[in-house]
Amino acid sequence: MKVSIKRACEYFNVSRSGYYAFVNRSPSNLTLENEVLSEIIRAIYFKHKGRYGSRRIQVELKREHQLAVSRK
C-alpha cells in the first residue's frame, strides 16, 4: 500500500519540511562512533572465536586500542 508523503505527514502530525530535513540529515558523530566501536568489538570477538566476553573485550579495547568504555 503506497501512501503519499503529504498524507503520511498529516497522519503523524509532522510538517513535510521537517520530514525532509530528517531524511536528508547526515548521521551524528555519536552514531558514527558507535558503528566503528561495534565493528571493533565484533572483530575482537571473532578473532578469539567467541570465547571473549564483555570483560575481556573491555580489557582488550583499553590495552590494544586505547579506548576506555564501560563493560555494558
Secondary structure, DSSP 8 states (H G I E B T S, - for coil): ----HHHHHHHHT--HHHHHHHHH----HHHHHHHHHHHHHHHHHHHTTT---HHHHHHHHHHHH-------
